[in-house]
Amino acid sequence: MEFELSQDQRAIQEMARGFALAELAPRAERWDERHEFPVETLRRAAALGMGGIYVREDVGGSGLSRLDAAILFEELAAGCTSTAAYLSIHNMVAWMIDAFGDEAQRGRWLPDLCSMAKLASYCLTEPGSGSDAASLRTTARAEGNAGTYVLDGSKAFISGGGAADLYLVMCRTGGEGPAGVSTVVVESGTDGLSFGKPEKKLGWHSQPTALVSFAGCRVPAEQRIGAEGQGFKIAMRGLDGGRINIAACSLGAARACLEKAIAYTKERRQFGQRVADFQNTQFRLADMATELEAARLMVWRAAAKLDAGAPDATLACAMAKRFATDVCFQAIDDALQLHGGYGYIQDYGIERYLRDARVHRILEGTNEIMRVIIARHLLAD
């Protein structure tokens, strides 16, 4: 197994790190405080190929691998975790259209998504179905010899809700369970599409989150992605990649906090010596660095399996997401503790990373659901 990054991967890493340092980190505190959605900054990221990271090149994508993306998202999240996470969601939608859409759909939507002239949201979770995604109730009733779908229902906690231009919606076109779910693109401005007020959240303040509702929302049948009944499969395939990305975002946040903790403990003095000179501090920093390295290796390995189409890729993604988001959140909390009371102050930046990273243990499948996936694989006959 190769553990060194290729020359191209190092170039991707350096490009993303440079963008994060120049464009994200200096503005992240302002975006957080003012709840600003930095659309123009996202479009500058897209100009560097980050709007369609693993979309094919013929429609404007970068054609990169999942491993390339994991490297990239870690760097971006070190600058602004919330903004990097929205970029991951946008890219997940673009990939789904690229992977499962027909040529007309790819040509219609992907160039604007890759440039981020248009923004995308992923709509799976509902007020009554979170972890139990297969029980979703939003319906898409065929009308006019199946030339039109009429959508009714609502989606909860949608990143980009009210600000995005395309909504990739998982909806029920058939009977109960996963086999009755299909995927439909709903464009902003469609009659019957509406949004709730922006949610007041613990973190992720640089991206809007809102309820997305459909009331007699009429959508042409050619906006269905894939075949009827294929929607749940599409959703789960998208989530495999999303779990890798959100784990990588946790790595970036935790690494930034570890770096802050190292610098602070070298500078801060207590009881006549640097805080870094206490063995307790050294042990804690050593554990943080070791666990982040272990998490990074798990994320990269899962990404490589996803790229290779390995039969156990879903298992590897679940393991990596569960492990990385848990240990990275703990590392961020440890970094805050090492700052003492200053860690609780906004000026030092740690508390923003902690607030932004907390949701990573919930979204793209809660870490409890990751354990369910892992256990099912272990206990399968």
BAROMAR-816546 format. One record per residue (C-alpha): residue number from 1; chain; y, z, x. Coordinates in pm, whole numbers. Layout:
! residues N
<num: NUM	cadena: A	c2: Y	c3: Z	c1: X>;
...
This chain:
! residues 381
<num: 1	cadena: A	c2: 0	c3: 0	c1: 0>;
<num: 2	cadena: A	c2: 343	c3: -99	c1: 127>;
<num: 3	cadena: A	c2: 595	c3: 187	c1: 125>;
<num: 4	cadena: A	c2: 888	c3: 6	c1: 287>;
<num: 5	cadena: A	c2: 1142	c3: -190	c1: 87>;
<num: 6	cadena: A	c2: 1171	c3: -559	c1: 163>;
<num: 7	cadena: A	c2: 1489	c3: -708	c1: 305>;
<num: 8	cadena: A	c2: 1579	c3: -841	c1: -41>;
<num: 9	cadena: A	c2: 1520	c3: -502	c1: -201>;
<num: 10	cadena: A	c2: 1741	c3: -334	c1: 56>;
<num: 11	cadena: A	c2: 2012	c3: -587	c1: -23>;
<num: 12	cadena: A	c2: 1979	c3: -503	c1: -395>;
<num: 13	cadena: A	c2: 1996	c3: -133	c1: -312>;
<num: 14	cadena: A	c2: 2308	c3: -175	c1: -100>;
<num: 15	cadena: A	c2: 2477	c3: -394	c1: -361>;
<num: 16	cadena: A	c2: 2410	c3: -141	c1: -637>;
<num: 17	cadena: A	c2: 2516	c3: 151	c1: -418>;
<num: 18	cadena: A	c2: 2839	c3: -23	c1: -328>;
<num: 19	cadena: A	c2: 2913	c3: -98	c1: -693>;
<num: 20	cadena: A	c2: 2839	c3: 261	c1: -792>;
<num: 21	cadena: A	c2: 3068	c3: 402	c1: -524>;
<num: 22	cadena: A	c2: 3352	c3: 159	c1: -592>;
<num: 23	cadena: A	c2: 3337	c3: 113	c1: -969>;
<num: 24	cadena: A	c2: 3143	c3: 398	c1: -1131>;
<num: 25	cadena: A	c2: 3182	c3: 723	c1: -937>;
<num: 26	cadena: A	c2: 3566	c3: 721	c1: -924>;
<num: 27	cadena: A	c2: 3591	c3: 671	c1: -1302>;
<num: 28	cadena: A	c2: 3291	c3: 864	c1: -1434>;
<num: 29	cadena: A	c2: 3478	c3: 1190	c1: -1491>;
<num: 30	cadena: A	c2: 3752	c3: 1013	c1: -1689>;
<num: 31	cadena: A	c2: 3501	c3: 821	c1: -1903>;
<num: 32	cadena: A	c2: 3321	c3: 1147	c1: -1974>;
<num: 33	cadena: A	c2: 3634	c3: 1341	c1: -2068>;
<num: 34	cadena: A	c2: 3785	c3: 1064	c1: -2283>;
<num: 35	cadena: A	c2: 3458	c3: 931	c1: -2426>;
<num: 36	cadena: A	c2: 3546	c3: 583	c1: -2298>;
<num: 37	cadena: A	c2: 3296	c3: 298	c1: -2318>;
<num: 38	cadena: A	c2: 3367	c3: 103	c1: -1995>;
<num: 39	cadena: A	c2: 3298	c3: -248	c1: -2124>;
<num: 40	cadena: A	c2: 3499	c3: -427	c1: -1857>;
<num: 41	cadena: A	c2: 3318	c3: -236	c1: -1583>;
<num: 42	cadena: A	c2: 2987	c3: -330	c1: -1741>;
<num: 43	cadena: A	c2: 3095	c3: -694	c1: -1734>;
<num: 44	cadena: A	c2: 3179	c3: -663	c1: -1365>;
<num: 45	cadena: A	c2: 2826	c3: -532	c1: -1316>;
<num: 46	cadena: A	c2: 2697	c3: -833	c1: -1510>;
<num: 47	cadena: A	c2: 2889	c3: -1065	c1: -1278>;
<num: 48	cadena: A	c2: 2666	c3: -926	c1: -1001>;
<num: 49	cadena: A	c2: 2351	c3: -1003	c1: -1201>;
<num: 50	cadena: A	c2: 2304	c3: -668	c1: -1373>;
<num: 51	cadena: A	c2: 2333	c3: -790	c1: -1733>;
<num: 52	cadena: A	c2: 1996	c3: -967	c1: -1731>;
<num: 53	cadena: A	c2: 1813	c3: -803	c1: -1445>;
<num: 54	cadena: A	c2: 1463	c3: -923	c1: -1534>;
<num: 55	cadena: A	c2: 1560	c3: -1212	c1: -1759>;
<num: 56	cadena: A	c2: 1457	c3: -1556	c1: -1632>;
<num: 57	cadena: A	c2: 1715	c3: -1751	c1: -1437>;
<num: 58	cadena: A	c2: 1731	c3: -2059	c1: -1663>;
<num: 59	cadena: A	c2: 1944	c3: -1864	c1: -1916>;
<num: 60	cadena: A	c2: 2154	c3: -1673	c1: -1665>;
<num: 61	cadena: A	c2: 1920	c3: -1388	c1: -1574>;
<num: 62	cadena: A	c2: 1851	c3: -1252	c1: -1226>;
<num: 63	cadena: A	c2: 1472	c3: -1279	c1: -1248>;
<num: 64	cadena: A	c2: 1417	c3: -953	c1: -1061>;
<num: 65	cadena: A	c2: 1110	c3: -730	c1: -1078>;
<num: 66	cadena: A	c2: 1071	c3: -390	c1: -1241>;
<num: 67	cadena: A	c2: 1057	c3: -236	c1: -896>;
<num: 68	cadena: A	c2: 1385	c3: -407	c1: -805>;
<num: 69	cadena: A	c2: 1534	c3: -268	c1: -1126>;
<num: 70	cadena: A	c2: 1415	c3: 87	c1: -1052>;
<num: 71	cadena: A	c2: 1585	c3: 73	c1: -712>;
<num: 72	cadena: A	c2: 1902	c3: -60	c1: -872>;
<num: 73	cadena: A	c2: 1919	c3: 194	c1: -1155>;
<num: 74	cadena: A	c2: 1876	c3: 488	c1: -919>;
<num: 75	cadena: A	c2: 2183	c3: 376	c1: -727>;
<num: 76	cadena: A	c2: 2393	c3: 311	c1: -1037>;
<num: 77	cadena: A	c2: 2303	c3: 646	c1: -1193>;
<num: 78	cadena: A	c2: 2419	c3: 829	c1: -882>;
<num: 79	cadena: A	c2: 2764	c3: 693	c1: -969>;
<num: 80	cadena: A	c2: 2758	c3: 741	c1: -1347>;
<num: 81	cadena: A	c2: 2432	c3: 834	c1: -1514>;
<num: 82	cadena: A	c2: 2552	c3: 767	c1: -1868>;
<num: 83	cadena: A	c2: 2679	c3: 416	c1: -1793>;
<num: 84	cadena: A	c2: 2366	c3: 326	c1: -1597>;
<num: 85	cadena: A	c2: 2151	c3: 441	c1: -1888>;
<num: 86	cadena: A	c2: 2336	c3: 216	c1: -2135>;
<num: 87	cadena: A	c2: 2292	c3: -74	c1: -1895>;
<num: 88	cadena: A	c2: 1918	c3: -3	c1: -1900>;
<num: 89	cadena: A	c2: 1911	c3: -21	c1: -2281>;
<num: 90	cadena: A	c2: 2106	c3: -348	c1: -2285>;
<num: 91	cadena: A	c2: 1865	c3: -496	c1: -2032>;
<num: 92	cadena: A	c2: 1565	c3: -383	c1: -2235>;
<num: 93	cadena: A	c2: 1690	c3: -582	c1: -2535>;
<num: 94	cadena: A	c2: 1763	c3: -887	c1: -2319>;
<num: 95	cadena: A	c2: 1412	c3: -872	c1: -2173>;
<num: 96	cadena: A	c2: 1250	c3: -848	c1: -2517>;
<num: 97	cadena: A	c2: 1430	c3: -1161	c1: -2634>;
<num: 98	cadena: A	c2: 1339	c3: -1338	c1: -2310>;
<num: 99	cadena: A	c2: 973	c3: -1232	c1: -2321>;
<num: 100	cadena: A	c2: 901	c3: -1271	c1: -2693>;
<num: 101	cadena: A	c2: 1169	c3: -1505	c1: -2827>;
<num: 102	cadena: A	c2: 1138	c3: -1881	c1: -2863>;
<num: 103	cadena: A	c2: 1345	c3: -2126	c1: -2662>;
<num: 104	cadena: A	c2: 1612	c3: -2159	c1: -2930>;
<num: 105	cadena: A	c2: 1657	c3: -1780	c1: -2942>;
<num: 106	cadena: A	c2: 1666	c3: -1752	c1: -2565>;
<num: 107	cadena: A	c2: 1933	c3: -2021	c1: -2543>;
<num: 108	cadena: A	c2: 2133	c3: -1876	c1: -2831>;
<num: 109	cadena: A	c2: 2160	c3: -1514	c1: -2718>;
<num: 110	cadena: A	c2: 2061	c3: -1463	c1: -2355>;
<num: 111	cadena: A	c2: 2349	c3: -1634	c1: -2168>;
<num: 112	cadena: A	c2: 2600	c3: -1406	c1: -2343>;
<num: 113	cadena: A	c2: 2379	c3: -1099	c1: -2295>;
<num: 114	cadena: A	c2: 2331	c3: -1173	c1: -1925>;
<num: 115	cadena: A	c2: 2707	c3: -1204	c1: -1875>;
<num: 116	cadena: A	c2: 2761	c3: -908	c1: -2109>;
<num: 117	cadena: A	c2: 3009	c3: -1114	c1: -2305>;
<num: 118	cadena: A	c2: 2795	c3: -964	c1: -2580>;
<num: 119	cadena: A	c2: 2640	c3: -617	c1: -2574>;
<num: 120	cadena: A	c2: 2304	c3: -517	c1: -2717>;
<num: 121	cadena: A	c2: 2150	c3: -212	c1: -2885>;
<num: 122	cadena: A	c2: 1786	c3: -119	c1: -2939>;
<num: 123	cadena: A	c2: 1708	c3: 12	c1: -3288>;
<num: 124	cadena: A	c2: 1375	c3: 193	c1: -3327>;
<num: 125	cadena: A	c2: 1440	c3: 562	c1: -3406>;
<num: 126	cadena: A	c2: 1520	c3: 661	c1: -3765>;
<num: 127	cadena: A	c2: 1642	c3: 984	c1: -3923>;
<num: 128	cadena: A	c2: 1286	c3: 1048	c1: -4044>;
<num: 129	cadena: A	c2: 1084	c3: 895	c1: -3759>;
<num: 130	cadena: A	c2: 1142	c3: 976	c1: -3395>;
<num: 131	cadena: A	c2: 827	c3: 1039	c1: -3195>;
<num: 132	cadena: A	c2: 623	c3: 908	c1: -3490>;
<num: 133	cadena: A	c2: 779	c3: 564	c1: -3450>;
<num: 134	cadena: A	c2: 500	c3: 381	c1: -3634>;
<num: 135	cadena: A	c2: 607	c3: 554	c1: -3957>;
<num: 136	cadena: A	c2: 949	c3: 386	c1: -3961>;
<num: 137	cadena: A	c2: 1081	c3: 308	c1: -4311>;
<num: 138	cadena: A	c2: 1351	c3: 43	c1: -4259>;
<num: 139	cadena: A	c2: 1230	c3: -260	c1: -4453>;
<num: 140	cadena: A	c2: 1283	c3: -634	c1: -4414>;
<num: 141	cadena: A	c2: 1189	c3: -806	c1: -4741>;
<num: 142	cadena: A	c2: 1122	c3: -1178	c1: -4723>;
<num: 143	cadena: A	c2: 1330	c3: -1381	c1: -4966>;
<num: 144	cadena: A	c2: 1357	c3: -1751	c1: -5050>;
<num: 145	cadena: A	c2: 1015	c3: -1862	c1: -4926>;
<num: 146	cadena: A	c2: 1059	c3: -1641	c1: -4621>;
<num: 147	cadena: A	c2: 1381	c3: -1819	c1: -4516>;
<num: 148	cadena: A	c2: 1571	c3: -1490	c1: -4519>;
<num: 149	cadena: A	c2: 1498	c3: -1123	c1: -4461>;
<num: 150	cadena: A	c2: 1685	c3: -857	c1: -4654>;
<num: 151	cadena: A	c2: 1705	c3: -533	c1: -4455>;
<num: 152	cadena: A	c2: 1743	c3: -185	c1: -4604>;
<num: 153	cadena: A	c2: 1730	c3: 144	c1: -4417>;
<num: 154	cadena: A	c2: 1892	c3: 314	c1: -4120>;
<num: 155	cadena: A	c2: 1845	c3: 379	c1: -3752>;
<num: 156	cadena: A	c2: 1952	c3: 700	c1: -3577>;
<num: 157	cadena: A	c2: 2090	c3: 784	c1: -3232>;
<num: 158	cadena: A	c2: 2158	c3: 420	c1: -3144>;
<num: 159	cadena: A	c2: 2329	c3: 372	c1: -2808>;
<num: 160	cadena: A	c2: 2607	c3: 120	c1: -2849>;
<num: 161	cadena: A	c2: 2605	c3: 170	c1: -3226>;
<num: 162	cadena: A	c2: 2925	c3: 24	c1: -3369>;
<num: 163	cadena: A	c2: 3028	c3: -133	c1: -3037>;
<num: 164	cadena: A	c2: 2738	c3: -370	c1: -2966>;
<num: 165	cadena: A	c2: 2720	c3: -732	c1: -3077>;
<num: 166	cadena: A	c2: 2342	c3: -760	c1: -3123>;
<num: 167	cadena: A	c2: 2104	c3: -505	c1: -3273>;
<num: 168	cadena: A	c2: 1733	c3: -552	c1: -3203>;
<num: 169	cadena: A	c2: 1580	c3: -386	c1: -3509>;
<num: 170	cadena: A	c2: 1222	c3: -271	c1: -3565>;
<num: 171	cadena: A	c2: 1159	c3: -302	c1: -3938>;
<num: 172	cadena: A	c2: 871	c3: -304	c1: -4184>;
<num: 173	cadena: A	c2: 776	c3: -648	c1: -4314>;
<num: 174	cadena: A	c2: 422	c3: -552	c1: -4416>;
<num: 175	cadena: A	c2: 205	c3: -252	c1: -4497>;
<num: 176	cadena: A	c2: 189	c3: 92	c1: -4341>;
<num: 177	cadena: A	c2: 136	c3: 160	c1: -3973>;
<num: 178	cadena: A	c2: 208	c3: -41	c1: -3658>;
<num: 179	cadena: A	c2: 66	c3: -367	c1: -3798>;
<num: 180	cadena: A	c2: 341	c3: -383	c1: -4060>;
<num: 181	cadena: A	c2: 632	c3: -374	c1: -3812>;
<num: 182	cadena: A	c2: 836	c3: -677	c1: -3704>;
<num: 183	cadena: A	c2: 1140	c3: -731	c1: -3482>;
<num: 184	cadena: A	c2: 1463	c3: -884	c1: -3611>;
<num: 185	cadena: A	c2: 1799	c3: -946	c1: -3442>;
<num: 186	cadena: A	c2: 2100	c3: -846	c1: -3654>;
<num: 187	cadena: A	c2: 2439	c3: -964	c1: -3532>;
<num: 188	cadena: A	c2: 2756	c3: -758	c1: -3570>;
<num: 189	cadena: A	c2: 2962	c3: -864	c1: -3869>;
<num: 190	cadena: A	c2: 2656	c3: -933	c1: -4084>;
<num: 191	cadena: A	c2: 2714	c3: -829	c1: -4446>;
<num: 192	cadena: A	c2: 2534	c3: -505	c1: -4525>;
<num: 193	cadena: A	c2: 2546	c3: -377	c1: -4165>;
<num: 194	cadena: A	c2: 2745	c3: -56	c1: -4121>;
<num: 195	cadena: A	c2: 2775	c3: 239	c1: -3886>;
<num: 196	cadena: A	c2: 2812	c3: 614	c1: -3905>;
<num: 197	cadena: A	c2: 3073	c3: 810	c1: -3716>;
<num: 198	cadena: A	c2: 3017	c3: 848	c1: -3340>;
<num: 199	cadena: A	c2: 2780	c3: 1134	c1: -3267>;
<num: 200	cadena: A	c2: 2918	c3: 1438	c1: -3083>;
<num: 201	cadena: A	c2: 2677	c3: 1473	c1: -2792>;
<num: 202	cadena: A	c2: 2606	c3: 1708	c1: -2505>;
<num: 203	cadena: A	c2: 2631	c3: 1421	c1: -2259>;
<num: 204	cadena: A	c2: 2627	c3: 1041	c1: -2231>;
<num: 205	cadena: A	c2: 2996	c3: 1038	c1: -2325>;
<num: 206	cadena: A	c2: 3065	c3: 697	c1: -2168>;
<num: 207	cadena: A	c2: 2855	c3: 522	c1: -2432>;
<num: 208	cadena: A	c2: 2892	c3: 548	c1: -2810>;
<num: 209	cadena: A	c2: 2597	c3: 667	c1: -3019>;
<num: 210	cadena: A	c2: 2591	c3: 620	c1: -3395>;
<num: 211	cadena: A	c2: 2379	c3: 576	c1: -3706>;
<num: 212	cadena: A	c2: 2318	c3: 207	c1: -3785>;
<num: 213	cadena: A	c2: 2261	c3: 132	c1: -4155>;
<num: 214	cadena: A	c2: 2139	c3: -172	c1: -4346>;
<num: 215	cadena: A	c2: 2207	c3: -215	c1: -4718>;
<num: 216	cadena: A	c2: 2100	c3: -552	c1: -4853>;
<num: 217	cadena: A	c2: 2160	c3: -692	c1: -4505>;
<num: 218	cadena: A	c2: 2062	c3: -1060	c1: -4514>;
<num: 219	cadena: A	c2: 1932	c3: -1210	c1: -4189>;
<num: 220	cadena: A	c2: 1794	c3: -1564	c1: -4139>;
<num: 221	cadena: A	c2: 1422	c3: -1569	c1: -4067>;
<num: 222	cadena: A	c2: 1484	c3: -1755	c1: -3740>;
<num: 223	cadena: A	c2: 1628	c3: -1429	c1: -3607>;
<num: 224	cadena: A	c2: 1285	c3: -1266	c1: -3611>;
<num: 225	cadena: A	c2: 1156	c3: -1219	c1: -3256>;
<num: 226	cadena: A	c2: 785	c3: -1295	c1: -3225>;
<num: 227	cadena: A	c2: 543	c3: -1313	c1: -3514>;
<num: 228	cadena: A	c2: 543	c3: -1088	c1: -3819>;
<num: 229	cadena: A	c2: 351	c3: -771	c1: -3738>;
<num: 230	cadena: A	c2: 415	c3: -802	c1: -3364>;
<num: 231	cadena: A	c2: 717	c3: -571	c1: -3365>;
<num: 232	cadena: A	c2: 546	c3: -247	c1: -3271>;
<num: 233	cadena: A	c2: 378	c3: -412	c1: -2974>;
<num: 234	cadena: A	c2: 714	c3: -552	c1: -2865>;
<num: 235	cadena: A	c2: 875	c3: -209	c1: -2901>;
<num: 236	cadena: A	c2: 607	c3: -37	c1: -2694>;
<num: 237	cadena: A	c2: 615	c3: -304	c1: -2423>;
<num: 238	cadena: A	c2: 988	c3: -255	c1: -2400>;
<num: 239	cadena: A	c2: 951	c3: 120	c1: -2375>;
<num: 240	cadena: A	c2: 718	c3: 95	c1: -2073>;
<num: 241	cadena: A	c2: 1004	c3: -60	c1: -1877>;
<num: 242	cadena: A	c2: 1260	c3: 168	c1: -2037>;
<num: 243	cadena: A	c2: 1067	c3: 472	c1: -1919>;
<num: 244	cadena: A	c2: 1075	c3: 348	c1: -1561>;
<num: 245	cadena: A	c2: 1449	c3: 284	c1: -1583>;
<num: 246	cadena: A	c2: 1534	c3: 622	c1: -1734>;
<num: 247	cadena: A	c2: 1319	c3: 794	c1: -1471>;
<num: 248	cadena: A	c2: 1511	c3: 602	c1: -1205>;
<num: 249	cadena: A	c2: 1839	c3: 711	c1: -1365>;
<num: 250	cadena: A	c2: 1721	c3: 1072	c1: -1339>;
<num: 251	cadena: A	c2: 1646	c3: 1015	c1: -970>;
<num: 252	cadena: A	c2: 1997	c3: 886	c1: -911>;
<num: 253	cadena: A	c2: 2157	c3: 1181	c1: -1086>;
<num: 254	cadena: A	c2: 1941	c3: 1434	c1: -901>;
<num: 255	cadena: A	c2: 1996	c3: 1268	c1: -564>;
<num: 256	cadena: A	c2: 2373	c3: 1277	c1: -614>;
<num: 257	cadena: A	c2: 2352	c3: 1647	c1: -698>;
<num: 258	cadena: A	c2: 2130	c3: 1720	c1: -398>;
<num: 259	cadena: A	c2: 2385	c3: 1551	c1: -173>;
<num: 260	cadena: A	c2: 2663	c3: 1759	c1: -330>;
<num: 261	cadena: A	c2: 2459	c3: 2077	c1: -281>;
<num: 262	cadena: A	c2: 2393	c3: 2002	c1: 85>;
<num: 263	cadena: A	c2: 2761	c3: 1937	c1: 152>;
<num: 264	cadena: A	c2: 2875	c3: 2244	c1: -43>;
<num: 265	cadena: A	c2: 2630	c3: 2490	c1: 116>;
<num: 266	cadena: A	c2: 2730	c3: 2372	c1: 463>;
<num: 267	cadena: A	c2: 3093	c3: 2442	c1: 383>;
<num: 268	cadena: A	c2: 3075	c3: 2758	c1: 168>;
<num: 269	cadena: A	c2: 3056	c3: 3091	c1: 355>;
<num: 270	cadena: A	c2: 2926	c3: 3422	c1: 221>;
<num: 271	cadena: A	c2: 2834	c3: 3745	c1: 404>;
<num: 272	cadena: A	c2: 2967	c3: 3606	c1: 731>;
<num: 273	cadena: A	c2: 2766	c3: 3283	c1: 742>;
<num: 274	cadena: A	c2: 2729	c3: 2945	c1: 576>;
<num: 275	cadena: A	c2: 2530	c3: 2946	c1: 252>;
<num: 276	cadena: A	c2: 2319	c3: 2673	c1: 415>;
<num: 277	cadena: A	c2: 2207	c3: 2923	c1: 681>;
<num: 278	cadena: A	c2: 2024	c3: 3144	c1: 432>;
<num: 279	cadena: A	c2: 1654	c3: 3075	c1: 423>;
<num: 280	cadena: A	c2: 1653	c3: 3089	c1: 43>;
<num: 281	cadena: A	c2: 1900	c3: 2800	c1: 39>;
<num: 282	cadena: A	c2: 1701	c3: 2602	c1: 292>;
<num: 283	cadena: A	c2: 1378	c3: 2648	c1: 98>;
<num: 284	cadena: A	c2: 1542	c3: 2542	c1: -227>;
<num: 285	cadena: A	c2: 1693	c3: 2231	c1: -72>;
<num: 286	cadena: A	c2: 1360	c3: 2147	c1: 91>;
<num: 287	cadena: A	c2: 1177	c3: 2176	c1: -242>;
<num: 288	cadena: A	c2: 1438	c3: 1965	c1: -420>;
<num: 289	cadena: A	c2: 1415	c3: 1686	c1: -161>;
<num: 290	cadena: A	c2: 1034	c3: 1693	c1: -160>;
<num: 291	cadena: A	c2: 1006	c3: 1675	c1: -538>;
<num: 292	cadena: A	c2: 1257	c3: 1391	c1: -561>;
<num: 293	cadena: A	c2: 1062	c3: 1195	c1: -302>;
<num: 294	cadena: A	c2: 738	c3: 1251	c1: -495>;
<num: 295	cadena: A	c2: 907	c3: 1142	c1: -817>;
<num: 296	cadena: A	c2: 1050	c3: 831	c1: -649>;
<num: 297	cadena: A	c2: 707	c3: 728	c1: -525>;
<num: 298	cadena: A	c2: 561	c3: 772	c1: -874>;
<num: 299	cadena: A	c2: 840	c3: 564	c1: -1028>;
<num: 300	cadena: A	c2: 804	c3: 285	c1: -772>;
<num: 301	cadena: A	c2: 426	c3: 281	c1: -811>;
<num: 302	cadena: A	c2: 452	c3: 262	c1: -1190>;
<num: 303	cadena: A	c2: 709	c3: -18	c1: -1161>;
<num: 304	cadena: A	c2: 479	c3: -210	c1: -928>;
<num: 305	cadena: A	c2: 192	c3: -172	c1: -1175>;
<num: 306	cadena: A	c2: 413	c3: -300	c1: -1455>;
<num: 307	cadena: A	c2: 509	c3: -601	c1: -1242>;
<num: 308	cadena: A	c2: 141	c3: -670	c1: -1167>;
<num: 309	cadena: A	c2: 33	c3: -636	c1: -1530>;
<num: 310	cadena: A	c2: -211	c3: -362	c1: -1432>;
<num: 311	cadena: A	c2: -428	c3: -231	c1: -1718>;
<num: 312	cadena: A	c2: -315	c3: 126	c1: -1650>;
<num: 313	cadena: A	c2: 57	c3: 40	c1: -1630>;
<num: 314	cadena: A	c2: 142	c3: 224	c1: -1954>;
<num: 315	cadena: A	c2: -32	c3: 536	c1: -1822>;
<num: 316	cadena: A	c2: 154	c3: 513	c1: -1491>;
<num: 317	cadena: A	c2: 488	c3: 467	c1: -1668>;
<num: 318	cadena: A	c2: 425	c3: 770	c1: -1890>;
<num: 319	cadena: A	c2: 328	c3: 985	c1: -1591>;
<num: 320	cadena: A	c2: 630	c3: 873	c1: -1389>;
<num: 321	cadena: A	c2: 872	c3: 927	c1: -1675>;
<num: 322	cadena: A	c2: 737	c3: 1273	c1: -1757>;
<num: 323	cadena: A	c2: 732	c3: 1390	c1: -1396>;
<num: 324	cadena: A	c2: 1057	c3: 1237	c1: -1276>;
<num: 325	cadena: A	c2: 1276	c3: 1343	c1: -1568>;
<num: 326	cadena: A	c2: 1142	c3: 1700	c1: -1554>;
<num: 327	cadena: A	c2: 1168	c3: 1758	c1: -1178>;
<num: 328	cadena: A	c2: 1501	c3: 1577	c1: -1150>;
<num: 329	cadena: A	c2: 1658	c3: 1788	c1: -1424>;
<num: 330	cadena: A	c2: 1533	c3: 2099	c1: -1244>;
<num: 331	cadena: A	c2: 1681	c3: 1972	c1: -918>;
<num: 332	cadena: A	c2: 2017	c3: 1920	c1: -1086>;
<num: 333	cadena: A	c2: 2004	c3: 2272	c1: -1227>;
<num: 334	cadena: A	c2: 1913	c3: 2406	c1: -881>;
<num: 335	cadena: A	c2: 2209	c3: 2220	c1: -732>;
<num: 336	cadena: A	c2: 2434	c3: 2381	c1: -992>;
<num: 337	cadena: A	c2: 2293	c3: 2723	c1: -904>;
<num: 338	cadena: A	c2: 2357	c3: 2667	c1: -534>;
<num: 339	cadena: A	c2: 2722	c3: 2604	c1: -619>;
<num: 340	cadena: A	c2: 2741	c3: 2942	c1: -793>;
<num: 341	cadena: A	c2: 3028	c3: 2967	c1: -1038>;
<num: 342	cadena: A	c2: 3180	c3: 2645	c1: -905>;
<num: 343	cadena: A	c2: 2877	c3: 2454	c1: -1031>;
<num: 344	cadena: A	c2: 2985	c3: 2540	c1: -1385>;
<num: 345	cadena: A	c2: 3330	c3: 2389	c1: -1329>;
<num: 346	cadena: A	c2: 3395	c3: 2026	c1: -1420>;
<num: 347	cadena: A	c2: 3583	c3: 1952	c1: -1097>;
<num: 348	cadena: A	c2: 3261	c3: 1977	c1: -895>;
<num: 349	cadena: A	c2: 3077	c3: 1716	c1: -1101>;
<num: 350	cadena: A	c2: 2738	c3: 1887	c1: -1122>;
<num: 351	cadena: A	c2: 2767	c3: 1992	c1: -1487>;
<num: 352	cadena: A	c2: 2829	c3: 1630	c1: -1596>;
<num: 353	cadena: A	c2: 2509	c3: 1513	c1: -1427>;
<num: 354	cadena: A	c2: 2321	c3: 1800	c1: -1590>;
<num: 355	cadena: A	c2: 2453	c3: 1710	c1: -1936>;
<num: 356	cadena: A	c2: 2382	c3: 1340	c1: -1889>;
<num: 357	cadena: A	c2: 2030	c3: 1387	c1: -1750>;
<num: 358	cadena: A	c2: 1911	c3: 1633	c1: -2013>;
<num: 359	cadena: A	c2: 1851	c3: 1365	c1: -2277>;
<num: 360	cadena: A	c2: 1621	c3: 1173	c1: -2042>;
<num: 361	cadena: A	c2: 1344	c3: 1417	c1: -2130>;
<num: 362	cadena: A	c2: 1383	c3: 1313	c1: -2495>;
<num: 363	cadena: A	c2: 1457	c3: 942	c1: -2516>;
<num: 364	cadena: A	c2: 1222	c3: 648	c1: -2450>;
<num: 365	cadena: A	c2: 953	c3: 882	c1: -2585>;
<num: 366	cadena: A	c2: 981	c3: 1258	c1: -2542>;
<num: 367	cadena: A	c2: 800	c3: 1417	c1: -2251>;
<num: 368	cadena: A	c2: 563	c3: 1572	c1: -2504>;
<num: 369	cadena: A	c2: 472	c3: 1220	c1: -2619>;
<num: 370	cadena: A	c2: 423	c3: 1122	c1: -2254>;
<num: 371	cadena: A	c2: 164	c3: 1399	c1: -2234>;
<num: 372	cadena: A	c2: -4	c3: 1264	c1: -2548>;
<num: 373	cadena: A	c2: -27	c3: 917	c1: -2388>;
<num: 374	cadena: A	c2: -167	c3: 1062	c1: -2066>;
<num: 375	cadena: A	c2: -420	c3: 1280	c1: -2246>;
<num: 376	cadena: A	c2: -541	c3: 988	c1: -2462>;
<num: 377	cadena: A	c2: -615	c3: 789	c1: -2149>;
<num: 378	cadena: A	c2: -794	c3: 1082	c1: -1989>;
<num: 379	cadena: A	c2: -1009	c3: 1150	c1: -2296>;
<num: 380	cadena: A	c2: -1081	c3: 791	c1: -2400>;
<num: 381	cadena: A	c2: -1453	c3: 710	c1: -2436>;
